[in-house]
């Protein structure tokens, strides 16, 4: 079960008996606490279950049948790596910000808008997911157009500076606009830090117990979901900025680290 506030995901076998027992448990919680589940706002998402059985299972709760991918806490959730189209809500939100604000601003104001607002909108996504290069390119195009053209994106005027220069820190002659690819890697490194320090988090314990009981992670063959593979590929950068504390020796290699 995954829960945040009143949003809950329950992962279980597609068994009518188990669903009936779950419904009974929820009913008892409703009686004791007064909190009621709205089944009309809930959905059942089948995995490798035929349509007829899925309909039968959904009728147990009287909820609708959903499909992958769907959003949970604003993030696309599915069995495969999210495609560019799954990031459409993020891109649309950025476009709305530009059309509503950039037409009234000078170059300095647009730069502040790009740095403080537009560049921060993808942060929530980047803390959990490795953004596809195509999505980063789309967002960079929107930021570039906002900075140099305001609301008139069809204006074919020349950019006043190369985008690579714009993304440099101000102390290196740039304008300090965040490089989203680097920022994305930096935010995902936090997840890798939690993993190597074996924090008491459910996903950390699950991955260690399932894949790395007798092997050091960065020396083993890639395994697991697309999400975990994207994060584990950052281990070179992580090991470059971290230091080893041998302890039990199950997270480091004497000869390699």
C-alpha positions in Angstrom: 0.0 0.0 0.0 1.2 3.5 -0.9 -0.5 6.4 0.9 -0.2 10.2 1.0 -2.9 12.2 2.8 -6.2 10.9 1.3 -4.7 9.4 -1.9 -4.1 5.7 -1.5 -2.8 2.9 -3.8 -3.4 -0.7 -2.8 -1.5 -3.3 -4.7 -2.9 -6.9 -4.3 -3.7 -10.1 -6.2 -6.7 -10.1 -8.5 -8.7 -12.3 -6.2 -12.5 -11.8 -5.5 -12.1 -13.2 -2.0 -9.3 -10.9 -1.1 -11.3 -7.9 -2.5 -14.3 -8.9 -0.4 -12.2 -9.1 2.7 -10.6 -5.7 1.9 -14.1 -4.2 1.5 -15.1 -5.6 4.9 -12.0 -4.1 6.5 -12.8 -0.7 4.9 -16.4 -1.0 6.1 -15.3 -1.6 9.7 -12.9 1.4 9.5 -15.8 3.5 8.3 -17.9 2.5 11.3 -15.2 3.1 13.8 -13.8 6.4 12.4 -16.6 7.9 10.4 -14.3 8.2 7.4 -16.0 6.9 4.3 -14.3 5.8 1.0 -15.9 7.3 -2.1 -15.8 4.3 -4.5 -17.1 6.5 -7.4 -13.8 8.4 -7.3 -11.8 5.2 -7.1 -10.7 2.9 -9.9 -9.3 -0.6 -10.4 -6.3 -0.9 -12.7 -5.8 -4.5 -13.8 -2.4 -6.0 -14.6 -2.4 -9.1 -16.9 -6.1 -9.7 -16.2 -8.7 -10.2 -18.9 -11.5 -7.7 -19.3 -14.3 -10.0 -18.1 -12.5 -10.8 -14.8 -11.6 -7.1 -14.4 -15.2 -6.1 -14.7 -16.2 -8.7 -12.1 -13.5 -7.5 -9.7 -14.5 -3.9 -10.1 -18.2 -4.7 -9.4 -17.1 -5.8 -5.9 -16.4 -2.2 -5.0 -18.7 -0.6 -7.6 -15.8 1.4 -9.0 -14.6 2.1 -12.6 -11.8 0.3 -14.5 -8.7 2.3 -15.1 -5.6 1.7 -17.3 -1.9 2.5 -17.4 -0.5 5.1 -17.3 -2.4 7.2 -14.7 -1.3 10.0 -12.5 -0.6 9.7 -8.8 0.3 12.8 -6.8 0.7 14.5 -10.2 3.3 12.1 -11.5 2.7 9.6 -14.4 2.6 6.1 -13.1 2.8 3.0 -15.3 4.5 -0.3 -16.1 6.8 1.2 -18.7 8.9 4.4 -18.9 6.8 7.5 -19.3 6.7 8.8 -22.9 6.9 12.4 -24.0 3.1 12.7 -24.2 2.8 11.7 -20.5 4.6 15.0 -19.6 2.0 17.1 -21.5 0.4 18.5 -18.3 3.8 19.9 -17.2 4.5 21.4 -20.6 0.9 22.9 -20.8 1.4 24.5 -17.3 4.6 26.1 -18.4 3.0 27.4 -21.6 0.2 29.0 -19.6 2.7 30.8 -17.3 4.4 32.2 -20.4 1.3 33.4 -22.2 -0.1 35.0 -19.0 3.1 36.9 -17.9 5.8 37.3 -20.4 4.0 39.9 -22.6 4.2 42.5 -19.8 7.9 42.1 -19.0 11.2 43.5 -20.1 14.3 41.4 -20.8 15.3 41.6 -17.1 11.8 40.7 -16.0 11.7 37.7 -18.4 15.0 36.5 -17.1 13.6 36.7 -13.5 10.5 34.8 -14.7 12.6 32.1 -16.3 14.9 31.7 -13.3 12.4 31.9 -10.5 9.2 30.4 -12.0 9.6 28.5 -15.2 12.8 26.7 -14.2 11.2 25.6 -10.9 8.0 24.1 -12.4 9.7 20.8 -13.4 11.4 20.3 -10.0 8.7 18.1 -8.6 9.0 15.8 -11.6 12.8 15.8 -11.6 13.0 14.7 -7.9 11.5 11.3 -8.9 11.9 10.8 -12.7 14.6 11.1 -15.3 13.1 13.5 -17.8 13.5 12.4 -21.4 15.9 14.5 -23.5 12.9 15.5 -25.8 11.0 16.9 -22.8 14.1 18.9 -21.6 14.5 20.3 -25.1 10.8 21.4 -25.3 11.1 23.1 -21.9 14.4 24.8 -23.0 12.7 26.0 -26.2 9.9 27.5 -24.2 12.3 29.2 -21.8 14.5 30.4 -24.7 11.5 31.9 -26.5 10.2 33.5 -23.3 13.6 35.2 -22.6 14.2 36.6 -26.1 10.7 36.9 -27.7 8.2 37.4 -24.9 4.8 36.2 -25.9 5.5 36.4 -29.7 7.0 33.0 -30.2 6.6 33.3 -34.0 9.1 36.2 -34.0 12.1 35.1 -36.0 14.5 37.5 -34.4 18.0 36.4 -33.4 18.8 35.3 -29.8 21.0 37.8 -28.1 23.2 35.1 -26.6 23.8 31.4 -27.2 21.8 29.1 -24.9 24.9 27.4 -23.5 26.2 30.8 -22.4 22.8 31.7 -20.9 22.9 28.6 -18.7 26.3 29.3 -17.3 26.6 30.7 -13.7 26.7 34.5 -13.4 30.3 34.3 -12.1 31.3 32.6 -15.3 29.8 35.2 -17.6 26.3 33.6 -18.0 22.8 34.6 -16.9 22.4 31.8 -14.3 19.6 30.0 -16.0 19.4 26.4 -14.6 20.6 23.6 -16.7 17.7 21.2 -16.3 19.6 18.0 -17.2 22.2 18.7 -14.5 19.6 19.7 -12.1 17.6 16.5 -12.8 20.7 14.4 -12.1 21.5 16.3 -8.9 18.0 15.8 -7.5 18.0 12.1 -8.4 21.3 11.7 -6.6 19.4 12.3 -3.4 17.5 9.0 -4.0 20.8 7.2 -4.6 22.2 8.7 -1.3 19.2 7.3 0.6 19.8 3.9 -1.0 23.5 3.6 -0.2 23.0 4.8 3.3 20.2 2.2 3.7 17.7 4.6 5.1 14.7 2.9 6.7 12.4 3.5 3.7 10.2 0.9 2.1 11.6 1.1 -1.4 15.2 1.1 -0.2 14.6 -2.1 1.9 12.8 -3.7 -1.0 15.5 -3.1 -3.6 18.3 -4.2 -1.3 16.5 -7.5 -0.3 15.4 -8.3 -3.9 18.5 -7.5 -5.9 21.6 -6.9 -3.8 21.8 -9.4 -1.0 25.3 -10.7 -1.8 26.6 -8.1 -4.3 27.6 -4.4 -4.4 25.0 -2.5 -6.5 27.3 -0.6 -8.9 29.3 -3.7 -9.7 26.2 -5.9 -10.5 24.3 -6.2 -13.8 21.5 -3.7 -14.3 18.2 -5.1 -13.0 14.9 -3.8 -11.8 12.4 -1.2 -13.1 13.2 1.7 -15.6 13.0 4.1 -12.6 15.7 2.2 -10.6 18.0 1.7 -13.7 17.9 5.5 -14.4 18.9 6.3 -10.8 21.6 3.5 -10.6 23.3 4.8 -13.8 24.2 8.0 -11.8 26.4 6.0 -9.4 29.5 7.2 -11.2 28.6 10.8 -10.4 27.6 9.8 -6.9 30.8 8.0 -6.1 32.7 11.1 -7.4 31.2 13.3 -4.7 30.7 10.8 -1.9 33.1 9.0 0.4 33.1 5.4 1.6 32.4 4.3 5.1 33.1 0.5 5.0 31.1 -0.6 8.1 29.8 -4.1 7.1 31.3 -3.7 3.6 28.1 -4.7 1.8 27.8 -1.3 0.0 31.4 -0.8 -1.1 34.1 -2.8 -2.9 37.6 -2.8 -1.4 39.3 -2.9 -4.8 37.0 -0.7 -6.8 36.0 2.0 -4.3 
